[in-house]
Amino acid sequence: MKKTNFLTRSWLLAAALAAVALPLAAPAHADTYPDKPIRMIVPFPPGGAVDILGRLVGQHLGQQMNQSVIVENRSGANGSIGNEAAAKAAPDGYTLLLGANGLATNTALYPKRAFSELTALAPVAYLGSSPLIMVVPEDSPFKTLKDVIDVAKTDPTKVAYASAGPGSSAHLGSEQLKSVAKVGMLHVPYKGGAPAIIDLTAGRVSFMLLDPPQAMPQINSHRLRPIVVGSNTRLPLLPGTPSAADAGYPDFEATVWWGFAVPKGTPPAVIEKLNKEINTALQSADVQKVLTGMGVVTKPGTPQEFGKYIDEQATKWSAIIKAANITAD
């Protein structure tokens, strides 16, 4: 009996010590983090805007945190494939996701999925945003947004817009334009942005909404012509192109944006450290130079502020997705 009591007391003492030690584990981890390489998942193909941004910021993070940041491209389904891979990783701060609009829109676009970015990922830091540019073929009769809207009001079948696929930023932005202008237009989805741009330059479709990294080479080579920017302020890269507000449609606001997230359950202290390091990297002179050249506007903020932004974007675009009966499943 005495032996049993001794063992019981020993077990209880060990359990009590373990319970006391547990709360100390996360801060100790945060103090030594990172002590091994960090994987950054980019849910888009190599060479694109998101990939360029991820590798640039990752290089600075590696220098600042004295650890390698290894970029892994996991593209497909509006970023859904890479987003899910990140969400299923261990919540230890060693898997970082550079997501885009899909962080807010994919839950509504893929209603049959068991996974949701809104609940499976924790926001870390907002990177920045850039307005979409409405571009038309160089020889298009459309000179202004009003020209496009006027024809669409007369005959919606005469205005066809291209996109990189259902649920893409070009698709959703164009649907928002239809909603605020109260017109109909034809959607012509492609399997990616490249074939859509080829058909647009050939005049097979009327217009497309493109982010600046995609649009500017086509504009500078005079294959495409910008007629409006999907924001309430003009884009410094195109000072002569009207904003949506200039064109008379201030409610038309279509942008692409990016931000970092980690698996839900990652220690708050690790998230705070990543937030601080990312904001520092974004303010470096060479990163700012690249971002300015890509038409990206940054705004340092907290994880909580980025989370609020994602929620606001989800509310806005979910309503548009539902109204237009859009699904990417």
C-alpha positions in Angstrom: 0.0 0.0 0.0 2.8 2.4 0.9 4.5 1.7 -2.5 1.2 2.5 -4.3 0.9 5.8 -2.4 4.5 6.7 -3.2 3.9 6.0 -6.9 0.7 7.9 -6.9 2.3 10.9 -5.2 5.2 10.8 -7.7 2.9 10.7 -10.7 0.8 13.6 -9.4 4.0 15.6 -8.7 5.3 14.9 -12.2 1.9 15.9 -13.7 1.8 19.1 -11.7 5.4 20.0 -12.8 4.4 19.3 -16.4 1.3 21.5 -16.1 3.5 24.4 -14.8 6.0 23.9 -17.5 3.6 23.9 -20.4 2.7 27.7 -20.4 6.4 28.4 -20.5 7.0 26.4 -23.7 5.6 28.9 -26.2 7.6 31.9 -25.0 10.8 29.9 -24.9 10.1 28.8 -28.5 9.4 32.4 -29.6 12.7 33.5 -28.0 14.7 31.1 -30.1 12.6 31.3 -33.3 13.7 30.7 -36.0 16.3 28.1 -35.4 15.8 26.3 -38.8 14.8 27.3 -42.4 11.4 28.7 -43.0 9.3 27.5 -45.9 7.3 30.2 -47.8 4.4 28.8 -49.9 3.5 30.9 -52.9 0.2 29.6 -54.3 1.0 30.8 -57.8 3.5 29.9 -60.6 7.1 30.9 -60.6 7.9 34.2 -62.4 4.6 36.0 -61.6 4.0 39.0 -59.5 3.3 37.1 -56.3 6.4 34.9 -56.8 8.6 38.0 -57.4 7.2 39.6 -54.2 7.6 36.5 -52.2 11.2 35.9 -53.2 12.1 39.5 -52.6 10.6 39.7 -49.1 11.9 36.2 -48.3 15.5 37.3 -49.1 15.2 40.1 -46.6 13.6 38.0 -44.0 16.4 35.5 -44.3 19.0 38.2 -43.8 17.1 39.8 -40.9 16.4 36.5 -39.1 19.6 34.7 -39.9 17.8 31.8 -41.5 17.1 30.6 -45.0 13.6 31.3 -46.4 12.8 28.7 -49.1 10.1 29.6 -51.6 7.8 26.7 -52.6 5.4 27.3 -55.5 2.1 25.4 -55.1 -0.2 26.9 -57.8 -3.7 26.1 -58.9 -7.4 26.9 -58.2 -7.0 30.6 -57.5 -4.4 29.9 -54.9 -6.6 27.3 -53.1 -4.1 24.5 -53.5 -1.2 26.4 -51.9 -3.4 27.9 -49.2 -4.6 24.5 -48.1 -1.1 23.1 -48.1 -0.1 25.9 -45.8 -3.1 25.5 -43.5 -2.3 21.8 -43.0 1.3 22.4 -42.1 2.5 22.3 -38.5 1.5 25.5 -36.6 5.1 26.2 -35.5 6.0 29.3 -37.6 8.1 27.4 -40.1 5.5 27.5 -42.8 4.6 30.9 -44.1 2.1 31.6 -46.8 2.0 34.6 -49.2 -1.6 34.7 -50.2 -3.7 37.0 -52.3 -7.4 37.9 -52.8 -8.2 34.2 -52.5 -7.7 34.4 -48.8 -11.0 36.3 -48.7 -12.8 35.0 -51.8 -12.1 31.3 -52.1 -14.5 30.2 -49.3 -17.4 31.6 -51.3 -16.0 30.4 -54.7 -15.4 26.8 -53.5 -18.4 26.0 -51.3 -17.9 22.2 -51.5 -14.5 22.3 -49.9 -14.1 21.1 -46.3 -11.3 23.6 -46.0 -11.7 27.4 -45.5 -8.9 30.0 -45.5 -11.1 32.2 -43.2 -10.9 29.6 -40.4 -7.8 27.5 -41.1 -5.2 30.3 -41.4 -4.1 33.1 -39.1 -3.2 36.5 -40.6 0.3 37.8 -40.1 1.0 40.9 -42.2 -0.5 42.8 -45.0 1.9 43.3 -47.9 0.1 45.7 -50.2 -2.3 46.2 -53.0 -2.6 47.5 -56.5 -5.6 48.5 -58.6 -6.6 46.6 -61.6 -6.4 48.4 -64.9 -9.0 48.1 -67.6 -7.2 47.6 -70.9 -8.5 47.3 -74.4 -6.8 46.5 -77.7 -4.8 49.4 -79.1 -7.2 49.9 -82.0 -10.4 49.4 -80.0 -13.2 52.0 -80.5 -13.6 52.2 -76.7 -11.8 55.3 -75.5 -13.4 55.7 -72.1 -15.3 53.6 -69.5 -18.4 55.5 -70.5 -18.0 54.1 -74.0 -17.9 50.6 -72.7 -21.0 51.1 -70.4 -23.0 52.8 -73.2 -22.5 49.9 -75.6 -23.3 47.4 -72.8 -26.5 49.2 -72.0 -27.6 49.0 -75.7 -26.5 45.4 -76.4 -24.7 43.4 -73.7 -23.6 40.8 -76.2 -21.3 43.4 -77.9 -19.1 43.7 -74.8 -17.1 40.6 -73.9 -14.5 40.6 -71.2 -11.7 38.2 -70.6 -10.5 36.6 -67.4 -7.9 34.1 -66.3 -10.7 31.8 -65.2 -13.8 31.7 -63.0 -13.2 33.5 -59.7 -10.1 35.2 -60.8 -9.6 38.9 -59.9 -10.4 40.0 -63.4 -13.6 38.0 -63.3 -14.8 39.3 -60.0 -13.7 42.9 -60.7 -15.7 42.8 -64.0 -18.7 41.4 -62.2 -18.5 44.2 -59.7 -18.4 46.7 -62.6 -21.5 45.2 -64.1 -23.2 45.5 -60.7 -22.4 49.2 -60.1 -23.1 50.2 -63.7 -26.2 48.0 -63.9 -25.4 46.5 -67.2 -24.8 43.0 -68.7 -21.6 41.8 -70.4 -20.3 38.5 -71.6 -17.6 36.6 -69.6 -15.0 34.8 -71.6 -12.9 32.7 -69.2 -9.5 31.4 -70.2 -7.1 28.9 -68.6 -4.7 31.5 -67.3 -3.8 35.1 -68.0 -1.4 34.5 -70.9 -4.0 33.1 -73.4 -6.5 35.7 -72.4 -4.0 38.5 -73.1 -3.2 37.0 -76.5 -6.9 37.0 -77.5 -7.4 40.5 -76.1 -4.5 42.0 -78.1 -5.9 40.3 -81.2 -9.3 42.0 -80.6 -11.3 38.8 -80.0 -12.6 40.2 -76.7 -13.4 43.7 -75.7 -11.4 44.3 -72.5 -9.7 42.8 -69.5 -8.8 43.9 -66.0 -5.1 43.4 -65.4 -2.8 44.1 -62.5 0.1 46.5 -63.4 2.8 43.9 -63.7 0.7 42.2 -66.4 -0.6 45.3 -68.0 2.4 47.7 -68.2 4.5 45.6 -70.7 1.5 45.4 -73.0 0.7 49.1 -72.6 4.3 50.2 -73.1 4.6 48.1 -76.3 1.3 49.7 -77.5 -0.5 46.4 -77.8 -3.1 47.4 -75.2 -4.4 50.7 -74.1 -5.6 51.6 -70.6 -8.9 53.4 -70.2 -9.6 53.4 -66.4 -8.0 52.3 -63.2 -10.1 50.3 -60.7 -9.6 52.6 -57.7 -10.6 56.1 -56.5 -7.1 57.5 -57.0 -4.9 57.5 -60.1 -2.1 55.1 -60.5 1.3 56.8 -60.5 2.5 54.5 -63.3 -0.4 55.8 -65.4 -1.0 59.4 -64.4 -2.9 60.2 -67.5 -5.4 57.3 -67.0 -8.6 58.3 -65.2 -9.5 56.6 -61.9 -12.9 55.0 -61.4 -14.0 58.1 -59.5 -12.8 60.3 -62.4 -14.9 58.2 -64.7 -18.0 58.6 -62.6 -18.1 55.2 -60.9 -16.5 55.7 -57.5 -18.1 52.4 -56.3 -16.0 50.5 -58.8 -13.0 49.4 -56.8 -11.2 46.3 -58.1 -7.7 45.6 -56.7 -5.3 42.8 -56.2 -3.7 42.5 -52.8 -1.3 40.3 -50.9 -0.5 39.3 -47.4 1.1 36.7 -45.2 -0.6 34.0 -43.1 0.4 31.0 -41.1 -1.5 27.9 -40.0 -4.1 28.5 -37.3 -2.7 27.7 -33.9 0.8 29.2 -34.5 2.0 30.8 -31.2 1.0 34.5 -31.0 4.5 35.5 -30.1 5.8 33.9 -33.3 3.1 35.7 -35.3 4.1 39.0 -33.8 7.8 38.4 -34.5 7.0 37.5 -38.2 4.8 40.6 -38.4 7.6 42.9 -37.2 10.2 41.3 -39.5 8.0 41.4 -42.6 7.1 45.1 -41.9 10.8 45.9 -41.6 11.5 44.1 -44.9 8.8 45.9 -46.7 10.2 49.3 -45.7 13.7 48.6 -47.1 14.7 50.8 -50.0 15.2 48.1 -52.6 11.9 46.4 -51.8 10.1 49.7 -52.0 11.7 50.4 -55.4 10.4 47.1 -56.7 7.0 47.6 -55.2 6.7 51.1 -56.7 7.7 49.8 -60.1 5.0 47.2 -59.8 2.3 49.7 -58.8 2.0 48.2 -55.3 1.2 50.4 -52.3 2.3 49.1 -48.9 0.9 49.9 -45.5 2.5 48.4 -42.4 0.0 47.1 -39.9 -0.7 44.5 -37.2 -1.9 40.9 -37.6 -5.3 42.0 -36.2 -5.6 44.8 -38.8 -4.8 42.4 -41.6 -7.4 40.0 -40.2 -10.0 42.7 -40.2 -9.2 43.6 -43.8 -9.6 40.0 -44.9 -13.0 39.8 -43.2 -14.1 43.0 -44.9 -13.0 41.7 -48.3 -14.7 38.4 -47.7 -18.0 40.2 -46.9 -17.7 42.5 -50.0 -16.8 39.8 -52.5 -19.0 37.1 -51.1 -22.0 39.3 -51.8 -20.9 39.8 -55.4 -20.1 36.1 -55.9 -23.6 35.1 -54.6 -25.4 37.8 -56.6 -23.7 36.7 -59.8 -24.0 33.0 -59.0 -20.3 32.4 -59.5 -18.7 29.1 -58.5 -15.2 27.8 -59.2 -16.0 24.2 -58.2 
